[in-house]
């Protein structure tokens, strides 16, 4: 009996710890939403999404926030017989209520609702505290702003032209400061590891140097990376000892084993360093998928297609992945999510996508009168491109950046739960459509019958056979 009692106590302690961690995670995300300073309706809708995300029954909970005779509800809201509810009240006596309704089909049969929904009860209590504090702060700011406006109107006639000019300059410089803070990570040093033959092939087929420099010049990009090329693994490791590189690109040519051994050695010595593989042949894709099952974050492999613009796309993809959290937080930079596991396809697709985004961003900037330096800064605010190759990775990115998404381009067939799933794209877009009914979506497929699935989701369809 003693071991059983001890085991129960351990389980209880672990359960309490898990509950506490979930509470902290919920509060951190709720605090981040409030710090954005959005209007009340937008804030409440973000909090509703957060509640559903952290609920023990995310697919079976329906959320409603009532405040000032207004009701804010989750998508596909339904009233049910099982619910949790808690009221809140602001300093000036305004009352509101948060209610969580649960679909019967999702409730566990082996536990009573109050036991199964213990996490949600905790979350509901914290949510009402957070909402109360947020509304009280909003009301306090409104009173303060009103008094300040009265004071400013009283002294408005005493403002000199010099003070008015200083106000204009302060606002003008503040707008520029935002762009200075965007894209803090830039790829400035690249180590390219390729055999002499592969390096010659790149230079001969794609005019490598001209394309790398020309693409940056054509798009008015100033931070051109410096490329250091070596022809052996030993030389690559020696260079890494003496100098920091932002990105390592290893070409997989005729020799299949040495580049993979070098990849693993670099990852062992410098686990933080992004390492991309560039394949010389489409036939090498199955080999790489088999050998590299434990890739570190941000690592990808691409296929050389005779166009050196692939290097430009590789650099921008890494920069976007690293800079996305900072840029979305500071300037609400938009995100384009590409979901594609076909290496050959996205190796050709990404260079075209990046060139289109940068050219359109530049044309929009050219239409507005501003100096050249400001135009270069504003290019940093272009939409970022994020690449996901599995269903789970795509859902994680959607949940993380859902309020910044500009659009989603998804393949129809890609891995889900470790296996290839022909409906993964449809189910992903279905998940996104429920969350964001108006978001532009594109479904891509070699199977033209998937066009009907795209139309069902009010999404556009691209036939991959029409390349």
N, C-alpha and C positions, 0 to 999 in steps of 0.2 A: 504493500500500500504506500510506503514511503516514497519509492521511486515514481509511482504514479502521481502522487501529490506534488512532487518536485517538478515533474514534467508539465503538469497543469500550470504551476506557478511560472515556469519559463515561458510557456505559451502566452500567459496573461501579460507578462512583462514585455514580450515581443510585440503583442498586439497593441499595448499602450504606446510603445515606442513608434510603431508604424502610424498609429493615429496622430501622434504628435508631429511626425514628419509631414504627414499629409496636411495637417493644419498649417504648418509653417509655409509649405509650398503654396497653399491656397492664399494665405495672407500676403505673401510676397507678390504674387501675380495681381491680386486685387489692389495692392498699394501702387503697383506700376500703372494700372489702368487709371487710378485717381490722379496720379502725378501728371498725366497728360493734359489735364485741365479741359476736357471736352464738355460740351453742354450736357445737361441732365439726361435728355433722352438717349443720346449716344452712349453716355456712361452706363446707364441702366442696362442697355442692350448688351454692352460688353460684359457686364457683371452676370447677366443671365447666361451668356455663352460660357463664362468661366464656371458657373455653378454646374451646368450640364457636363462640362469637361471633367470636373473633379467628383461628380456624384458616383456612388457605388453602382448606380443603374443609369449610365449616361444615355442609353437608348430608350429608357422607359420613364424618364422624368420630364415633366412639363412645368415650366417656371413662369410665375406671374409676379410682377412688382406693381403695387398700387400706390399712387402718390398724387395728391392735388387733383382728384377726380379723373386722373389718367391711368390707363392700364398698359403696362409694357409686358409683352408675352413672347415666349420662345416660339420658333417656327413650328407649325403643326400642333399648336396648343390645344389641349383637351382637358376638360374637367373630369376628375375621377373621384371614386369614393374614398381612396386612400391618399392622405395628404399630410404634410407638415406645414405649419404656419407660425409666423412670428411677426408681431407688430413693432413699429419704431415710432419715435416722436422727436421732432426738432425742438430747439430752444424756444421758438416762437409759437409752439403748440400745434404745428402741422403734423398730422398723423399719416402713417403709411403702413403697408404690410407686404411681406414677402411670403409666397406660398409655393410649395413644391408638390405637384400632383403626380401620382405614380400609376402607370398602367398595370393592371392586374397580371398580365401575361409575363411581366418581367420580375415580379416579386418572388423571392425564394420560398418554397413551400415548407421547408424544414425549420424556418425561423419566423418568429413573430415580427411584424413590420417595425416595431420600435427597436428591436435588436438588430435586424438587418440594416436599418437606416441610421445607425448610430453616428456614422461618419457624416451623413447629411444633416443630422441634428446639430452636430458641432459646427458644421459649415454655415448652417442657417443662423445660428447665434452670432457667429463672427461677422456674417454678411450684414445683419441688421446694425451691428456696432459700426462697421465700416461705412455703411450708407448714412447713418446718423451723423458721424463725424464729418463726412464729405458734405452733406447738406448744410450743416452748421457753418462749415468753413465758407461755402458758397454764399450763404446769407450774410456772414460777417464781411466778406469782400465786397458784396453789393452795397452794404451800409458805408463802408470805408470809401469806396469809389464815388458814392453819391456826395459824401462830405467833401472829398477832394475836388470834385467838379465844382461845387459851390465856391470853394476857396479859390480855385483857378479862375473862375468867372469874375470873382471880385478883384483879382489882380491882373486880369487880362490886359487892361489898358496900359498897365505899367511895364508890360514886356517890351523890351527893345528889339529892334530888328536883328541885333547881334545874337540875342538869345533864341530868336526864332530860327536863325540860320544854324545855330548849334544843335537845336533839336532835330532839324532836318538831317544834318550830317551824322548825328548819333544813330538815327533810324537807318540811314543809308548804309553806314558801316556795320550795323548790327545784322542787316540782311546779308552782307558779304561774309561776315564772320561765320554764318551757318555753313556756307559753301566751303570755307577754309577747313572746317571740321569734318567734312565728308571724305570718305575713302582714305582713312589714315594709313591703311596698309597698301603699299604699292610693290609690285615685283620689279626690283631694280637689278638683281643679279641672278642670272640663270646659268646653271651648269648643264651642258649638253654632253651626254656620253654616247658616242657613236663610233663604229668602226670607220676606218678611212674610206672604205667603199660606200658605206651608208651616207657618210657626210658628203662625199662627192655626188652621190645620187640626189640628195636633197638640193644641193647647190645647182646641179645641172638641170633637174626637172622643174624646180619651182622657183629659181632665182631667189634663194632663201634670204640673203642679206637685203636685197632690194625690197622684198615684200615686207619683212619685219620693219624696216625703217620707213618704207613708203606708206604702209598702212597707218602708222602713227602720224606721219606728216599729213597724209590726206585727210585724216579725221581731226586734225588740230590737237593731237594729244602730245603732251610735252614730256612725260616721264617715260622715255624710251629705255627699256631694259638693256643691260650689257650682257652679252652671251659669251661664256667661256667654254670652248669645245675641247674635249679630251677624247682619246681613242682607246683607253683601257680602264679597267676597274681600279687598278693600282694607282694610276694617275688621278682618277676621280677621288679616291679616298685621301690621297695626299693633298689635293686642292682643298677638300673639305676641312682638313686639319688646319690649314693656314688662313682660311677665309670663310666668311658667312655667305651662304647663298639662300635666296628666297624660294627657289624652285629648282629641282633636279629633274631633267628629262632624260630617260634612258631609252635608246632605240634598240628594238629587238629585231635583228636582222637574220643572217644565216646561222649565227651562233645563238641557240635558244637557251642554253643552260647558264652561260656566264652572266648575261643581263639579269636573270632572275636571282642568281646568287648575289650579285651586286645589290640588287633592290633590297633583299633581306638583310644584307650586311649594313647598308646605310640606315635602314629602319631600326636595326638593333643599336647602332651607335648614336643615331640622331632621330629618335622616335617622333620628334616634333616637326621634322622637315617634310614638306610635301614632295612626293616623288611620283611623277607621271611616267607611264610607259607609252612609247610610240611604236606601234607594230608596223612592219614593212609589208605585211601580207594578211589578207582577210583569213587565210587558213590557220593563222596563229591564234585566232580568238579563242577557240575551244581549249587550247593549251594553257593560255593565260588564265582563263576562268577556272581551270582545274588547279593550277599552281597557286594562284593568289586568292585564296578564300578568306584570308584574314587581313584585308586591306585596312590601313589606318584612315581616319577621317580626312576628307578632302582629296584622297588619292583616286585617280581614274586612269584608264588606259584608252588610247585613241589609235586610229588606223591612218597611216600615211596614205593620202590619196593623190599625191602629186601636186598639191597646192600648199605653199608655205603659210597661207593664212591660218592653217590649223594651229600654228604656234601662237598667233595673236589670240585666237579663241581660247586656248589653254590658259594663257596668262590672265585673260579677263574673267574666265570662269573661276579661277582660284581667288582673284581679288574680290569678286562679287560674293563668294561664299564666306570669306573672312569679314568683309565690310558690311554685310547685310544687317547684322544686329545693331551696329552703330548708326548706320545711315537711316534705317527706318525709325530709330528712336529719336534722332536729332531732327530730321527733316521730312519724315513720313515718305521716304523714297519708296517707289513702287517696285513690286516684284513680279517677274514673269517666271512661272514654274514650268519647266520642261521635264516630262516624265517619259523616259525612253531607255530601254536596256540594250538596244541594238547598237553596238559600238560603231559599226560601219556607217550607220545612218546618222547618229548624232555627231560623228566626226566630220561629216559633210554639212550637216544642218546648222551647227553652232556658228561656224564662220559667217554664214549667210545671215543668221539671226542677229549676230552682233553688229555686222556692217549696216544692216537695216536700221537697228535701234540707234546707233551712233549718228548715222546720216540724217535720220528724222529729227533727232534731238538737236543736231547742229542747225538744221533748216529752221526749226522753231526759234532757236536763239537768234539766228541771223535776222529774223523778222522784227526783232525788238531792238530799239536803239540802245546800245551800251558799248563800253570800251572793250578792246580785245581781251584784256586780262580778265574782265568779269565774264566774258563768254567762255573762256577756258575753265573758269571756276564752276560755272553753271553746268558744264558738261558732266561734272561729278555727280549731279543729281539725276542723271539718266536712270531709267529702270534697270534694276539688277536682274541677272538671269541665274536661276538656281536649277541644277540638274539632279533628278532623282531617278534611280534605276530599279527600285522595288516599290511595292504598294506601301509597305510600312514606312519607308523613308519619305515617300510622298505625303502620307497622312501627317507625319511628324512636322514636315515643313508647312503644310496647310494650316495645322493647328497653331504653329508658331507665328506665321506671317499672314493669317487670314484677312486681317484688316488692311494689309498693304498690297494685296494681290491685285495686279492689273489684268491678269489673264492666266489661263492654264492650258498648255498644249500637251496632250497625253496620247501615248500609244494605246492600242486596244489590248495588247497581249504582253504581259511582263510578269515577273515573279511575285508571288504572294505566299507568305508562310513557307518560303524556301522552294516552292514549286511553281513552274510556269502555269499561269492562269489566263485563259482566253477571255475572261470577263472582268479582269482586274481593272482595265481602263474604264469600262462602263460603271463599275461599282465605285471607283474613285470619283468620277465626275458626278455620280448620283449623290455621293456623300457631300461633295462641294456644293452642288446645286441646292440641297436642302439648307445649307448654311448661308449661301449667298445666291439668291435667286436671279440677280441681274448680272453676275460676273460672266464675262466672255469666256467661252470654253471651246476647245478644238479637240476632236477625236481623230487620230490618224490610224490607218490600218491598210494592210495589203488585201484584206478581205472586204470586198465592196458591200457585202451584206450588213456590215456594221454601220452603214450609213443610216439605217432605220433606227438603230440604238442612239445614234447622235441626234437625230431629229426628235426622238422621244424626250431627250434631255434639253431640247432647244439649244443644241450645240452645233457648231460648224463641223464639217467632215472633210478630211483630206485623204485622197487616195494615194497611197505611197507608190503605186505602180505608175503614177503620172509624173515621175521625176524628169 
